[in-house]
Amino acid sequence: MSEFVTGVTFGGSEWTPAYVTDINQKTCIGCGRCFKVCPRDVFDLVEKADVLDADDFDDDYGDFEDDDDNSMVMSIKNKLDCIGCEACSKVCPKSCFTHEHKQAA
């Protein structure tokens, strides 16, 4: 028996899901690709200023306190709904995601 939770594809191949555990909001550009591809409503876009200190804001996007444009970043809304497909990581242009395998009971 595997030490991790495993699944089986339609073709019968075994695979080990890796569940999202963290998003690096400092590098997230708020593109929303992960949000669009996630089948389980795991993510939510939030204002960058609400989750990061001004010192952590990436200078490539300007000073968010004086900007009329609200910069957004992704956050984990429903971590327990993740099915471990890793689609979010596959579409993320900034490699913001951390995933872990779940220990089998």
C-alpha positions, 0 to 999 in steps of 0.5 A: 500500500502506498504511503500517499493517497493515490488515484487511478486514471480512466486508463488504469494508471495510478497517480499521486495527487499533489494538493495546493498548500501555498501561493507565493503572493509576492510573485503572483501577478494576479493573471487569474489563469489558476482561477479559470482552470481550477475545477473546484473553486479553490482560489479567490482574487484579492487586492494585493494591498490587503495581503502584502506589506508595502515593502513586499510589493513588487516594484515592477508594478509600481507603488500600489498606495498611489495607484488608481488601479487595484493590483490583485493577487490570488489567495487560497479560498477553499484549500480543502476542496483541492483535488490535487490535479496541479492544473493551477501550477501548470498554467501559472507563468510565475511558478507561485504554487506549492503542493504536497502529497497527502499521507494515506490514512 
